[in-house]
């Protein structure tokens, strides 16, 4: 089942969103997976995909873990 899904990422600490977004785009738009459109506005990043919302959330969290690790994710809130 797929439908439009949105996940919001908010920086709650010192995180360089401008550096993080291109890396997330590379990891989330790999071949064979539903494409993810990423929009950054100030300290908020929105992820849009044609998939189930919990799957998109898991993909975003996995990409963050690959990039910065679970211990460093304390400054980022995914909803």
Buried (B, 14 or more C-beta within 10 A) or exposed (E): EEEEBBBEBBBEEEBEBEEBBEBBBEBBBEEEEBEBEBEBEEEEBEBBBEBBEEBBBEBBBEBBEEBBEEEEBEEBEBE
